[in-house]
Amino acid sequence: MTLRLSRREISDAVGGSGWRFVLGAVRTSVPVTSLARAAEVAARVAATAGGEGDGSLWMDVRGDRVVLTLQSLATGWVTPLEIDLAHRLSAAVSELGLRADPEIGDQGPRSVQMVEIAIDALDIAAIRPFWKAVMGYAHEAGASGPEDALVDPVGQGAAIWFQQMDAPRPQRNRVHFDVSVPHDEAPLRIAAALAAGGMLLSDAAAPAFWVLADAEGNEACVTTWQGRD
């Protein structure tokens, strides 16, 4: 169950079951009509996952949806165990007369996604402890080096990663958001951002990421798993 799968292998394995691979995890949403129904979904999902879910599954339970995320907490990646769980959980949700749905395009208020904050730095090792302390964050699984990313240990806040600078850049914003979306959501999200007054600064690294900016030049990247293996 510790086999290192490629991003494409993960995406292909779960896409047909209503999940999407996003930033080292697979995620789906189960639309519901009440908190009581959401609790029922959560209970069925927990029972289906059993003890295997303890190290792989977390849920966001709300009155209109249950968001399910699968990732090995030991490796910070998706293993065959999480893929197996994704199929089993989709089947369990279906038995309740509901569906696992990544909510691409107009299928929901927005697609499943994960967000990172990127901080440009000349000396990453010098500033990383500050961000770890002030945010109450922790090392990412298997990545505790002085320049590695930081994550919220309870999975609520955006991850933080550090981009190496080779010279000061006072003329530009040094903090930006990376919005990691399903690969089939990216064109829709970019089109919406441009229609809302944004600018496309670069698509040179697409489909791994596109660099966008608002009307005042503040940057954000829309990212996917594609082009990274």
Helices and strands as residue ranges (DSSP letters): H 7-14, G 15-17, E 20-22, E 25-31, H 35-49, G 50-55, E 57-61, E 65-70, H 80-95, G 105-107, E 114-121, H 124-135, E 138-139, E 150-151, E 159-164, E 175-180, H 186-195, E 199-202, E 209-213, E 219-223
